[in-house]
């Protein structure tokens, strides 16, 4: 059994599956044994079968969910325009909060000469291990206003594990990862893929900057323990492995993952999405 994380046109002599991790920008026909990484990701590419990514929580240590939380964080490749670190900085500033940026620098040459002088922001560059974990363990929440259809968003899972609610845009898989609202202490979600906002017990997603600023100001209304438990229940490496094992068994028994090859018929016209004031 072969599990690929890249596409190939070669004929493979053994049963195989292929996991697609990114977004395809041109019309494309996929191998019938292609696995996507979220329901939204699969739908946008003409498929139906997906496995959510999972992480080994032992690599992160045990979070202190009673720790005093003093700031917010952004986690992602800040050089990518679609990750929208500028938007995260703006939202934190309007909410009167400090922001720690993991994955970016104050002076950025990759996107042209860009210098961020905002005093309420601290940049940590590419950071992993204990350094990253310590910042997440002291954060009130993840500010993640991406401007594309996020296929999955590992930053969301890592943040939830450390008890951090998520404040971002409702694009791609984000509403799916935050799950349905269950408690009655938050606004009722009205997200259906076409309206502005999504409310969850684990964060707030909106295309409106003003709504996100309000939610960030009220980050204390989210329960870090519930955020942590949501990550444990849905995004463990063990759950991911079990999901893949079921697909391996299906393929080894001679049945393709999709009945027909998934097809992306047209190039997407929403490579860069927008927010509202």
C-alpha positions as CSV (number, residue, x, y, z in Angstrom):
1,X,0.0,0.0,0.0
2,X,1.4,3.4,-1.0
3,X,0.3,6.7,0.4
4,X,1.3,9.7,-1.6
5,X,1.3,13.3,-0.6
6,X,1.8,14.6,-4.2
7,X,0.1,13.8,-7.5
8,X,1.8,11.6,-10.1
9,X,0.8,10.5,-13.6
10,X,2.9,7.3,-13.3
11,X,1.1,4.0,-13.1
12,X,1.8,2.6,-9.7
13,X,2.2,-1.2,-9.4
14,X,0.6,-1.2,-5.9
15,X,-2.6,0.0,-4.4
16,X,-2.4,3.6,-3.4
17,X,-4.1,6.8,-2.2
18,X,-3.1,10.4,-2.6
19,X,-3.7,13.2,-0.1
20,X,-4.2,16.6,-1.7
21,X,-3.0,19.3,0.8
22,X,-3.4,22.6,-1.2
23,X,-5.8,24.3,-3.5
24,X,-5.7,23.7,-7.3
25,X,-6.1,26.8,-9.3
26,X,-6.7,25.3,-12.8
27,X,-9.3,22.8,-14.2
28,X,-8.1,19.3,-13.1
29,X,-9.2,15.7,-13.0
30,X,-8.0,13.8,-9.9
31,X,-7.1,10.2,-9.3
32,X,-10.2,8.4,-7.9
33,X,-8.2,7.6,-4.8
34,X,-7.6,11.2,-3.9
35,X,-8.3,12.2,-0.3
36,X,-8.9,15.8,0.6
37,X,-8.2,17.4,4.0
38,X,-11.6,18.9,4.9
39,X,-15.2,18.6,3.7
40,X,-15.0,22.1,2.2
41,X,-11.7,21.2,0.5
42,X,-13.3,18.1,-1.1
43,X,-16.4,20.0,-2.3
44,X,-14.5,22.7,-3.9
45,X,-12.4,20.2,-5.9
46,X,-15.3,18.0,-7.0
47,X,-14.8,15.3,-4.4
48,X,-16.5,14.0,-1.3
49,X,-13.9,12.0,0.7
50,X,-11.7,13.8,3.2
51,X,-9.7,13.1,6.4
52,X,-9.0,16.0,8.8
53,X,-5.4,16.4,9.7
54,X,-4.4,15.4,13.2
55,X,-1.4,16.2,15.5
56,X,0.5,14.2,18.1
57,X,-0.4,16.2,21.2
58,X,2.6,14.6,23.1
59,X,4.8,16.8,20.9
60,X,3.2,19.9,22.4
61,X,3.3,19.1,26.1
62,X,0.4,19.7,28.5
63,X,-1.0,23.2,28.3
64,X,-1.7,25.2,31.5
65,X,-5.4,26.2,30.9
66,X,-5.4,28.3,34.0
67,X,-2.4,30.4,32.9
68,X,-2.8,34.1,32.8
69,X,-3.4,35.2,29.2
70,X,-2.1,38.6,28.2
71,X,-2.1,39.0,24.4
72,X,-3.3,37.4,21.2
73,X,-1.2,35.6,18.5
74,X,-1.1,35.1,14.7
75,X,0.4,31.8,13.5
76,X,1.2,31.3,9.8
77,X,3.5,32.2,7.0
78,X,3.2,36.0,7.2
79,X,4.9,36.4,3.8
80,X,1.8,35.0,2.1
81,X,-0.7,37.8,1.4
82,X,-3.5,35.3,1.7
83,X,-2.6,34.7,5.4
84,X,-3.3,38.4,6.0
85,X,-0.9,39.2,8.9
86,X,-1.7,42.9,8.2
87,X,-5.3,42.2,8.9
88,X,-4.5,40.5,12.1
89,X,-2.3,43.4,13.2
90,X,-5.1,45.8,12.3
91,X,-7.7,43.9,14.2
92,X,-5.6,43.6,17.3
93,X,-4.8,47.3,17.2
94,X,-8.5,48.2,16.9
95,X,-9.3,46.0,19.8
96,X,-6.6,47.6,21.9
97,X,-4.7,44.3,22.3
98,X,-1.1,43.2,21.9
99,X,-0.3,40.6,19.1
100,X,2.6,38.1,18.9
101,X,3.3,37.1,15.3
102,X,4.7,33.6,14.8
103,X,5.9,33.0,11.3
104,X,6.8,36.6,10.3
105,X,9.4,39.3,10.8
106,X,9.1,43.1,11.3
107,X,11.1,43.7,8.1
108,X,10.0,41.6,5.2
109,X,11.8,41.5,1.9
110,X,9.9,38.6,0.3
111,X,6.9,40.7,-0.4
112,X,8.9,43.8,-1.4
113,X,10.4,46.0,1.4
114,X,7.7,46.0,4.1
115,X,8.5,47.4,7.5
116,X,5.9,47.1,10.3
117,X,6.4,49.7,12.9
118,X,3.3,49.1,14.9
119,X,4.3,49.0,18.6
120,X,1.6,46.7,19.8
121,X,3.1,43.8,17.7
122,X,6.0,41.5,18.5
123,X,7.5,39.4,15.7
124,X,9.1,36.0,16.5
125,X,10.0,34.8,13.0
126,X,9.8,31.1,12.3
127,X,9.4,29.5,15.7
128,X,8.6,26.0,16.8
129,X,8.9,23.7,19.8
130,X,8.9,25.0,23.3
131,X,9.2,28.7,22.1
132,X,6.0,28.5,20.1
133,X,4.2,26.5,22.7
134,X,5.0,29.0,25.4
135,X,3.5,31.9,23.4
136,X,0.3,29.9,22.6
137,X,0.0,29.0,26.3
138,X,-0.1,32.7,27.2
139,X,-2.4,33.8,24.5
140,X,-6.1,34.9,24.7
141,X,-6.8,33.6,21.2
142,X,-5.7,33.2,17.6
143,X,-6.4,36.0,15.1
144,X,-6.5,34.4,11.7
145,X,-8.3,36.6,9.1
146,X,-7.2,34.6,6.0
147,X,-8.1,35.8,2.6
148,X,-8.4,32.5,0.8
149,X,-10.3,29.2,1.1
150,X,-8.1,27.6,3.8
151,X,-7.9,23.9,3.0
152,X,-7.4,23.0,6.6
153,X,-5.5,25.3,9.0
154,X,-3.1,23.5,11.4
155,X,-2.7,26.8,13.3
156,X,-6.3,26.5,14.4
157,X,-5.8,23.0,15.8
158,X,-2.6,24.0,17.6
159,X,-4.2,27.1,19.1
160,X,-7.4,25.3,20.2
161,X,-5.2,22.7,22.0
162,X,-3.7,25.4,24.1
163,X,-7.1,26.7,25.0
164,X,-7.1,29.6,22.5
165,X,-10.4,30.5,20.7
166,X,-10.2,31.5,17.1
167,X,-11.1,34.9,15.5
168,X,-10.9,34.9,11.8
169,X,-12.7,34.8,8.5
170,X,-15.3,32.2,7.6
171,X,-13.5,31.0,4.5
172,X,-12.7,27.5,3.4
173,X,-12.6,24.9,6.2
174,X,-12.7,27.3,9.2
175,X,-16.4,27.0,10.1
176,X,-16.0,23.3,9.8
177,X,-13.1,23.1,12.2
178,X,-14.7,25.2,14.8
179,X,-17.8,23.0,14.8
180,X,-21.4,23.7,15.8
181,X,-22.4,26.0,18.5
182,X,-23.7,24.1,21.5
183,X,-23.8,26.4,24.5
184,X,-26.1,29.3,24.9
185,X,-23.6,32.0,26.1
186,X,-22.6,33.1,22.6
187,X,-24.5,34.7,19.7
188,X,-26.3,32.3,17.5
189,X,-24.4,31.4,14.4
190,X,-26.0,32.4,11.1
191,X,-23.3,31.2,8.8
192,X,-24.6,29.2,5.8
193,X,-21.8,29.9,3.3
194,X,-23.3,33.1,2.0
195,X,-23.8,35.4,5.0
196,X,-21.3,37.3,7.0
197,X,-20.7,35.5,10.3
198,X,-20.2,32.2,12.1
199,X,-20.3,31.8,15.9
200,X,-19.0,28.8,17.7
201,X,-18.2,27.8,21.3
202,X,-14.6,28.0,20.1
203,X,-14.4,31.3,18.4
204,X,-16.0,33.8,16.0
205,X,-15.6,34.0,12.2
206,X,-16.8,37.0,10.2
207,X,-16.0,38.9,7.0
208,X,-16.7,42.1,9.0
209,X,-13.8,43.7,10.7
210,X,-16.0,45.5,13.3
211,X,-17.6,42.2,14.3
212,X,-14.2,40.5,14.8
213,X,-13.0,43.4,16.9
214,X,-16.0,43.1,19.1
215,X,-15.4,39.4,19.5
216,X,-11.7,39.9,20.3
217,X,-12.6,42.3,23.0
218,X,-14.8,39.6,24.5
219,X,-12.4,36.7,24.2
220,X,-12.7,36.0,27.9
221,X,-16.3,34.6,27.3
222,X,-14.8,31.6,25.6
223,X,-13.7,28.6,27.8
224,X,-10.1,27.5,27.3
225,X,-10.9,24.1,28.6
226,X,-13.7,23.5,26.1
227,X,-11.4,24.7,23.3
228,X,-8.7,22.3,24.4
229,X,-11.2,19.4,24.6
230,X,-12.5,20.1,21.1
231,X,-9.0,19.7,19.8
232,X,-8.4,16.5,21.7
233,X,-11.7,15.0,20.5
234,X,-11.5,15.9,16.8
235,X,-7.9,16.5,15.7
236,X,-5.6,13.8,17.3
237,X,-3.1,11.9,15.2
238,X,-4.8,8.7,16.4
239,X,-8.1,9.7,15.0
240,X,-6.5,10.7,11.7
241,X,-4.7,7.3,11.5
242,X,-7.9,5.4,12.1
243,X,-9.6,7.4,9.3
244,X,-6.8,6.5,6.9
245,X,-6.7,2.9,7.9
246,X,-10.4,2.6,6.9
247,X,-9.5,4.0,3.5
248,X,-6.5,1.8,3.1
249,X,-8.7,-1.3,3.8
250,X,-11.2,-0.1,1.2
251,X,-8.6,0.3,-1.5
252,X,-6.9,-3.0,-0.6
253,X,-10.3,-4.6,-1.1
254,X,-10.3,-3.3,-4.7
255,X,-12.8,-0.4,-4.2
256,X,-11.7,3.1,-5.2
257,X,-12.2,5.9,-2.7
258,X,-14.4,7.9,-5.1
259,X,-16.8,6.1,-7.5
260,X,-15.7,8.5,-10.2
261,X,-12.6,10.7,-10.5
262,X,-13.2,14.1,-8.8
263,X,-13.2,16.9,-11.3
264,X,-12.5,20.6,-10.8
265,X,-14.3,21.8,-13.9
266,X,-13.4,25.5,-13.8
267,X,-10.6,27.6,-12.5
268,X,-11.7,29.2,-9.2
269,X,-12.4,32.9,-9.4
270,X,-11.9,33.6,-5.7
271,X,-8.1,33.1,-5.2
272,X,-8.0,36.3,-3.0
273,X,-11.1,37.0,-0.9
274,X,-12.0,40.2,0.9
275,X,-13.2,41.5,4.2
276,X,-15.7,44.3,5.0
277,X,-15.4,47.1,7.5
